[in-house]
Amino acid sequence: MLKIGQKAPDFSLPDQHNKPVSLQFFRGKWVVVYFYPKDNTPGCTIEAIDFTANISALTGLGAVVLGISPDSPKSHCNFIEKQKLKLTLLCDEDHSLAEKYGIWIEKSMYGRKYMGINRSTFLINPEGKLAVIWNSVSVKDHVKEVIEKIKELK
């Protein structure tokens, strides 16, 4: 399990335009990495719209927001266009990064077991270390909580 204060696992993943994005690009900034299960599903849409609605507040605090799911670049482009998102969405199609972050877990729906994302957010400080970990995130008011935590830690 990841712990507060340890170096965040680095990554380089394709974004919605299939361009590589690495965590190291953002050294010196706060980085909000939020993992979500699937584009265009109810909870994931609410969360993405909420991050978009608050993107100015987050960037004003020196933060970058990266949404990550197992979806493809094409799916991300459709999600961004349909919901008018102002976010960078990264593709973890083989869920290897979700595994590194410890959030690729066994889930159950209607008695069927399957592997999937445990909706989680990681706040990474400007030095590249984990500052806050939110697991099993409830989307309601989550973005406000992230903003308040950045303000508190700055």
Secondary structure, 3 states (H helix, E strand, C coil): CCCCCCECCCCEEEECCCCEEEHHHHCCCEEEEEECCCCCCHHHHHHHHHHHHCHHHHHHCCEEEEEEECCCHHHHHHHHHHHCCCCEEEECCCCHHHHHCCCEEEEEECCEEEEEECCEEEEECCCCEEEEEECCCCCCCHHHHHHHHHHHHC
